[in-house]
Amino acid sequence: MFNRSFSVKRKAKKYRYWLEKVSVYPYPFEVSGRNYYLVDYIKMHRPVGTAVFSDEEEVVSDAKKAHRQLFLFYRLYEKIRDEGKMRAQVNLDFFRVPIAKMDEHQNKKWGEGYSFIKKLLGYQLTYKKAYEDFWANMRKIKDESSSLKEDDLELAINTAATLATVQLHVVHELVRNMDVLKNWKKAMDSAGIWTQLKREQQVFYIELMKKNELMEEEAKKIKSENFDRALKLNKEEMANYMKKEQKSDEGVLRYP
């Protein structure tokens, strides 16, 4: 794969302008038995141009077909990487420890608060699994030195939509259940359980309780309170938006 991308980079340099650097995306898409690579031209750390090349002789129609897949995949890849990493790494103990404490100290005052913390844990587990499954697939592609397939693009769309849907539902639930969360914290305080949480666990919930206008505006973006329907709508919207962006990018390709 390295030798192939080196060959592609050499071709791409013929189309660069002054002070530009060439960046070849690592995973190609195969069309009619040829691997096609997406290339960015970088100037001042910003992409200023795009092209598609094969390590063999290109067929223009195949290169444009590959561009449709490569552009969509890599924009989603970057979205998942840039927006998902920090949220996927939220410590599950932020939810599991308070739940365990409540289980150890039964109290009717936990009520809705207990259910709400469990719901937040469920959302975080869904987010974490979607994020990790995507990167596990990327490691598999790398280890096998294989090209991207339609299934990989579908996984990228599904992953990006899942992450966005979970995030909006969490914000929506926080706005709707802010009083539940605050009452739960008071109950934990009065029972002497709050001080048993680690400082970082306390801070996590204190930050969640800082309801603000930005959170309320974000909550309005939810497509449906039904998670599966919201996911379906987000996938459709994301796919349509990316396709429009791809058509725009195709119109200014440096090659072909």
N, C-alpha and C positions, 0 to 999 in steps of 0.2 A: 504493500500500500504506500509506503514511504517513497519508493522509487517512482511510482505512478504519479503521486502528487508533486514530486520534483519535476517531472516531465510537464505536468500541467502548469506549474509555476513558470517554467521557462517560456511556454507559449503565451501565458498571460502577460508577461513583461513586455511583449511587443505592443500591447495596447494601453500601457500605463502612460501617464503624463508626468511632467517634471515634479519632483519631490514626493511622488506617490510611492507607497509600498504595496506589495502584493500579498494578500492573505488567502490561502486556500483552505476551505472548510474540509475537515478530515474525512467525512463519510460521503461517498458518492451515491448516485442513484443510477441503477442499470436500466438501459433502454436498448432493445434489440441486440443484446450481447455486449454492449459497450458501457463502460462506466463514465458518468458525467459528473464533474465537480463544480460546485459553486465557488466563485472567486469574488472577493471584495478588493477594491482599490482604496487604500487608506492614505489620508493626508491630514496632518496635524491631529492624529489619533481619532479621526472621524472617517467613516465610509463615505466615499464620494462617487463611487461607480461600482457596477456589478457586471459579471460575465459568467459564461458557462463553457467549460472546455472538457474534452475527453483526453485521456492519455493516448488515444488512437485518433484516427481521422474522424472528424465530426460529421454527422448528418444533421443539417439545420433543423429539420422538423423534430428529430429525436432530442436535440439539445434544448429546444423550446419546451418540449414535453417534460424533460428532466428539470428544467427551470421551475415549472409549476410545482413540482413535488419538493424540490430542494428549497425553494424560497419559503414555502409554507412550513416545511419541517424546521428549518433553522430559525425562523422568526418565533415559532412556538418553543423551540429548544431554549432560546435565549430568554423568553418570557418565563418559562418554568424555572430556569436557573437563577435569574435575577430576582424574581418575586417570591419564589418558593422556599429557598434555602433556609432563611432565618425562621420562617413560620413553621417549617417542617421540623426544626430542631427545638421547638418549645418542649421543655422537660415535662414528660408525662406525670412525673411526681407532683407537679403543680396541681393536678387533679386527683391522682391516686392517693396521695397522703391525706388530704382533707377527708376524702371518702372513707379511708381506713379509720381515721380518727373518729368520724361520726359512727361508723359501725361498732367501734370499741366502746363508745359512750352513747348509747341509745338515748334519744331525746325527741319528744314529739315536736319540739320547736324547729328541728332540722327541716321537716316538711318539704315545701317546694324547693328550698335551697339545695337539699340533697339531690333531688331529681334534676335540678338545673346543672349542678356540677357534673353529674353523670352524663348529661346531654352534651356539655362542653367537651368532656373526655371523648365521647363518641365521635364528635366532629373532628377532634384533633387526631384520633386514630385513623379516620378516613383520609384526612389530609396527608398524614405521614405515610400511609400505605401507598396512596396514589403517587406521591413524590418519589418514594424509594423504588417502587415498581418500575417507574420510568427510567431511573438511573441504572437499575439492574439490567434492563434491556439494553441500554447504551453500552454497558460493560460487556455484555454478551456479543454485541456487534463488533466492538473493538477486539475482543479476544479471538473472535472467529475471522477477523479481517474481512467481514462481509459488507456488501453494499446495502443501502437502505431499501426497504420494501414498502408497499402500500400499507401493510399492517403497522409499520413503525410510524407512519404519518397519522394513521388513525389513533394510535396510542398517544401520540403527542397532542392531538386535538382533544381527546378524551381527558388526558391528564390536565392540560391547561384549563379546560372547562370545569373539571372537578375542583381544582384548587380555587378557582374564582367563585364557584358556587358555594363551597364550604365557607370561604371567607365572608361572603355576603350574608350567609345564613347566621354565622356567628355574630356578626355586627347587628343584624336584625334581632336576634334573640337577646343580645345584651341590652339593646335599647328598650325592648319590650319587657324585659325582666329585671331592669335595674333596681327596682324596689325590692324584688325577691332577693337579689344578691346582697343588697345593703342590710336587709333584715336578717339574712343568714349570717352575715359578718357580726352583727350585734349579738345574735344567739350564741355564736361561737365564742365571742368575747365574754358574755355573761356566764357561760359554762366553763370558762377557764381553758378552753381548747385552742383559742386563737394563738395564745402565747406559746403553744407547743409546736406550732408550725415554724419552719426555718424562716429567717429574715427574707430570703429571696421569694419564698412562697407567699408571704404576707404582701410583699411589694407587688407581686404579680396581680393579686386581687385588688389591691388599692388602685393600681393603674387602670384595671378594667372598670372600676367604679367611677372613674373620671369621665362621666358622660359629657359629651360636648356637641356643638352644632355640627361639626364635621362628621361625627359618627352618625348622627341623625340623618344627615344628607346621604351618607353612604348607604344606610339601611334602606332608603327609598329605591335603590337600584335593583333590589331583589325582584326577580322575574315572577316567582311564585313561591308561596309558603310551602308548597309540596316540593320536596327536594328533587325527586326524579324528574318532575316536569320542568323545574328551574334548570336542572342540568341539561336536559334536552334543548331547551330554548337557548341556553348559553352556548352550547356546542354549535347550534345552527348560526347564531349571531357571529360567533368567533370565526367559523369557517367562511361565512359570507364576507366578513370584513377582510380577512386575510387574502381571499381570492381577489378582491378589488385592489388591495395593495400589490398583489403579485402582478396583476395586469398593468398597473402603473409602472412597476419596476421593469417588466418585460419591454415596455415601450422605449426604455432608455438603456437597454443592454448594450455594452460595448462589443460583445460578441456572444452569439451570432447575430 
